[in-house]
Amino acid sequence: MCAGQWRLRGFPKWPIIGASIAIAVAAAGVWLFGQLRLASAAPLGVQLSASAQRGQQVFQLHCAACHNTSTHVKYGPGLAGLFEPGGPLLPDGVDYGGRLPNGQEINPASVAEWLRTGGRGQIGVMPPVGLGMRDTEIADVIEFLSGLKQ
Ligand code: HEC
């Protein structure tokens, strides 16, 4: 009798609690899925690698006084598109045929060398800024530059 009463009054609660938990878990799942999609979709093209992030700071410290990350000339040319075919956009009348001012093909190794030697071109003189930089800083700044598109 007592057990029967308990069952009658108690039993129907379990499906309700069970359903509530199921709904809560499903809602949390939907929310989490949305967050994960946001996290993976939004910043993909924008997020810099750890190396490029360090390179951005190196750039601010050692290059930004003379170079923009756009196509606009500051003292030296804007470095957007440095590693794209044709190289960066140069001022009117200056043409290195898609190469560095010293005639080297533009690739990570030749840019690293250019940073260490500097040089004179038709625009002006770039000092050997790389001489004061560690190898890792040069690698990082090149990684950063390789992400700059025109
Ligand atoms: C004191 C100013 C100055 C600083 C600092 C400087 N540069 Fe330059 N850079 C120049 C000038 C001027 C030129 C253009 C030389 C020319 O073509 O006459 C140049 C040219 C270049 C070029 C060749 C672009 C081309 O024509 O393809 C690259 C690459 C470059 N700089 C990278 C850097 C990086 C990276 C840094 C920092 C680590 C840096 N520069 C720091 C002045 C500077």
Residues whose N, C-alpha, C, O or C-beta is under 5 A from the ligand:
A	BS01	HEC	H62 C63 C66 Y75 G76 P77 G87 P88 R99 L100 P101 G119 R120 G121 Q122 I123 G124 V125 M126 V129
